Every structure is written in structure tokens, then in C-alpha cells.
Amino acid sequence: MFDWTIVKVYYHISPEGAEHPMYEIPTTSFFDPAILQEALRISGETVQATSKALPASFIGTSICKVSIVQLLFVSMYNRLLDMYPDNINYQVEMHDDHAHLGYKIKELRSVAVPVEPEERKVFLLQHWEEYFTNFVTPAVELIAAAGDLKPDAIWQQFSGHLRMMQDFIADHMNMQQLTEQLLEDGKLLTEFLDPALFNRRRNPYYLQNPRYVENPYKPEEKWLMHSSCCKYDRRENGMKCYTCPRMTNEEREEQRCEILAIAAVH
């Protein structure tokens, strides 16, 4: 019933899971302090992290990606996937010089989502409120605390990840109906959820002023800047991402020149 292609490639989430996971735990283990520390240590070692901040950021935003996959399948198939922590396993898989963090869905279960707009809104809002109350918000707060981060360091990345997925569908899928439905269903996350659900003053999915930078490989294309720093520079010989909002114009231009120089050699 479901096409997992995009989700596997970009989010590393599927019923099959990673082909060769080097580490796997039930996602319920995020609520066990000892196992969570182990997950941070192992996940951090795969990216040569210099502190727990980087793996905490990555694991925290991986939960955001779980919610985004739920949203995508709601818009594509009018089906809501069971992605509660007792039905997904957190996985780490090495790929040459980098790691993929993802999830294996233990049992593929879903329920129909109403298509009538008002019924759909009531149904999905009830789901999101329950999902954040019982899973996402407490998990983000525990992961942030275990990584010596403020929860905002994780929450502030959510809006960028949502917008990135919506932009990708609009730009590459050539499916106008899906693009519009995804924006409409996405409004429930960005506009209708009480910030109190996240223990914040602002809804983390709402992105007020998305900013874009030139794609160094294709100047006619634009890349969305991250809504917040992902801490990727917190590793050995680390540097900020090209789309990091903390990067100055001078730093970005220097990195653009380096990217083009490497591309020219290859």
C-alpha cells in the first residue's frame, strides 16, 4: 500500500529498517536514563562528536522526522501510521564516513484518516496532542537534558525540517494535489497546536520567515537555511553546515569556494 522510497532515502525509516544496523534499541529506551546515555555515546562516536550536544541534537531531531513521516503518509494515503515508541526501534547504521540515524517500524499498522475537512482536523489534532503529550515532548526534554542542552536547541530545528520536506515534495514530486494537501495538513502542526504542548512559548513547527541560500552546485537553485544550528560543528575537525544560520556571509562564501574547488577536481 505504501511507497517508502523517499522516506527510506531521506529519513531512514521503514518497516524493514536499516540493512546492517550497528546499534538498535526500542525507542521506549529513550525514557531509561542509562540506555539513553549509551545511545548518546554510541551515536556520538559514529560522528566523532566532541561532546554529547551533537548526538543529542541528532537524536532529538530524528523524532521530529518521525512526526514528519506520519504527516507525509497522512497527506499521501489518508492513513495514520502507528509510530508510538513501543512500535519503533531506534537504529544507527554506518555508511562509509558517516552514520544514518533512523527507525524500524516493528509492525506496520495504520488507521484511516477522515477526508471531510472538519472531521479530518478534529481527528488529527486529537492525535497530535496525544502524540506530543505522551511521546515527543517528554522524549525531547529527556534527550536534551542527557546531552546538556536546552530543549530549545532541539525544538528550534523542527520548523526547518518540516519546511524542507514540503519544499522537496513541491519541487520534485510533480504532484500538485499532494503538495496542496501536505500544506493544508501541515497547518495543523504549525498553526493549531498550543505551544504549551511543547512546554514552549512558541510552536516549534511554525517558521515565520524561511531563508534560502544559493546552491553552490546549481546557482539557479536555492537551499533552505536550517531554522537553527544542528551542532554539526561539535565534532573533531568539525565545521558548520553550508545552510547553518550561525554562519556569516564570509564563512559561507569561503565554504562555497572550497565546495567548488573539490567539485572541479572530481
Secondary structure, DSSP 8 states (H G I E B T S, - for coil): ----HHHHHHH-EESS--SS-SEEEEGGGGGSHHHHHHHHHHHHHHTTBSSSHHHHHHHHHHHHHHHHHHHHHHHHHSEEE---GGGEEEEEEEETTEEEEEEEESS--EEE---SHHHHHHHHHHHHHHHIIIIIHHHHHHHHHHTT--HHHHHTTHHHHHHHHHHHHHHHS--HHHHHHHHHHHHHHHTSS-GGGGTSSS-TT--SS--EEE-SS-TTSEEE--SS---TTSBTT----TT-TT--HHHHHHHHHHHHHHHHH-
